[in-house]
Amino acid sequence: MSFAAGARKVLDPSLPLNRRVTALRECLSHYHPIGFEASFSFLESLAGDLYRDPAALTSALELLTAGHTAWQAELRAYGVLRRQVKQLGYRVPHPLDLNPHRPTHWHGARREAAGHAVWFWYSKGASADIDVHALVAALVERGRFTSVQREMFELVRADRVARFAAVDGTRDFQTYSELRDSLYVLRQMAVVVSNA
């Protein structure tokens, strides 16, 4: 189902509320930049109880549609840029270039969504990465880092990036997965603490 078809079902008052929530989750399958469950939780935190309040469901869809629309505009701009670059002879993007086909932030509510993603990750319990877990706990508790914590954050992030680049995911999938998860939450934390 497309995003637009799902959105029409969310807004259809003739459908039972649980079907409308399912349709919202189908819309989320097209745009969930902070992870599927974290994105659903973020919408619920802003709009209210989606399973009991039709008005909250409509508000959640408006928030989701605004982010999705902004992301689609970014994809169109990226397509124009890629065509121009290809005409210059650069057929393959550099591996470190940002690829908006995989959104890394919530368009229109970047910092708020990142903060929610960090909290959501933390609320799931202890992580295998003790350093990242300690940094998340400090950020959730205080909402910002001290200068010492910021230095530790930069060291941990640089270390995890280097370790992730060196790991062979086909041979050591557990380490690969743990580092990937740590990098996800470190990226969200970077958004929360930027210019804070």
Buried (B, 14 or more C-beta within 10 A) or exposed (E): EEBEEBBEBBBEEEBEBEEBBBBBBBBBEBBBBBBEEBBBBBBBBBBBEBEEBEEBBBBBBBBBBBBBBBBBEBEEEBEEEBEEBEEEEEEEBEEEEEEBEEBBBBBBBBBBBBBBBBBBBBEEEEBEBEBBBBBBEBBBEEEEBEEEBBEBBEEBBEEBBEBBEEBEEEEEEEBBEBBBBBBBBBBBBEBBBEEE
